[in-house]
Amino acid sequence: DYAAIEQDSPALGAGARHMMIMLTAVAAYSTSLLIRGGHLPPSGSRLIAVLMLEGVGLGLLVAGGWYGGLMVFRYGIGRDEITRDEEKE
């Protein structure tokens, strides 16, 4: 959907922010997974790092979800065009 956004559309900036936020969330969760490593649960400073990364990841998912909703509901990105007559059927 990002590639289909017109270059002069205000949705382009929201789409770029959405993409970067979501990719950063993936990086935070991936780093958390790597820190966990092994079969034993993390402890000490590793536990704190894992919890902080997962908290940051959660915050990023919330922000990215908001931008995704903004793109759909304000700018109509990713929606099919439905006329009022089709909605009634």
N, C-alpha and C positions, 0 to 999 in steps of 0.2 A: 504494500500500500504506500510505503514511503516514496518509492520510485514514481508512483502515479501522481504525486502531488505537484501541481503546477508551480513553476519557479517563482511566480509573483504572489503566491498565496500566503496569507498569514499563518496557515497551518504548517508551513515548512519549518518554521522555527520551533513550534510545539512538537513536531515530529522528530526533529533532531534532538531536542531535549529528552523526549520520551526514550528514544533509542539509546542515548548515552547513559541515562539514568539506569535503564534496565540492564545494559551491558556491565555497568559498574556493580549492580546488585549481583549479577552472575559471578563477577570477579570476587566480590566479598564472600559469597557462599563457597566458591571454589577454594579460596584461600583458607577458609574455615575448615573445609573438608581435608585439605592437605595438612593443616596443623593438627587435626584430630589424629590422623595416621595411626596405623597399627590396630591391634585388637583391644587394647586397654583404653578406658575413658580418659580424657585429658584431666590433668590436675595442676594445681598451682598456677603459674603464670600462663601456661598453655590454656587452661580452662578460662581464665579471664580474657585472653585474646580471642578464643572461640566465641564466647558470649558477646564480646564487643562487636566482632565481625558480624555475627548473626543479628544483633540489634541494628547495626548499620544497614545490613541487607534488608531487614524488615522495613525500616524507614524509607529506603530507596524504592522498595516495591510499592509502598503506599504512594509515594510521590510519582513514580512511573505510571501507576494505575490511574492516578488523577489526570496526568497528561494524556494517557490513552483515552480516557473518558472525554476529555476536552476535545480531542481530535474527532471523536465519533459524534458527540452530541452538539458541539458548537460548529465544527467545520464540516461535518458529514463525511469524513474520510472513512472508507471501508463499509459504507452503507449502500444498499441498492436504492435507487430512486423509485419511490412508490408514490403514486398520485393518490389523492383523497378518494377517488372512485375505487381504486384497487383495494384500499384499506377497508372499505365497507363490505366488500365481497367475501 
